[in-house]
Every structure is written in C-alpha cells, then in structure tokens.
C-alpha cells in the first residue's frame, strides 16, 4: 500500500491529517500505528483509507495537546484501544 509521506510537511498540515484520523477513530474505525522499517522516529498510521508515514515526535506532541483540549486522561486513551 502507498502511504502519504507527511514527515516534511508543516505542523499545521500534519495536525489536519491527525484530526482526520481522529474523526474516523471516533466513528469506530480502527487505527494502527507501527514503527516504520526505516526506524525511529518514523511511524506508519493507518485508518480507513488514510495511510500516512509520519514522525512519532509530531504525533506524540499532537496527542498530548489533543488530550488536554478534550479533557482526556491516559486511562481514556487505554480504554479506547
């Protein structure tokens, strides 16, 4: 499968993609995040028709802000898996 490489995109562009994945997740779609074969810090994110190659640092940063914006805790994140 071909993944969209967003590693060199702006933070705003990455966040738009992460929000698209999050919206699908909230609709019940499964999200898979795996280390990319090239190694750290590259990860793949797959959800529905969205297939991304991104860096885990921007994804983790977005997730931390996302949790705060939505009042989520780590226990909520774990329960959703």
Beta strands, then each sheet from edge to edge (+ up, - down):
strand 1: 4-5
strand 2: 32-35
strand 3: 42-47
strand 4: 50-55
sheet 1: 1+ 4+ 3- 2+
end
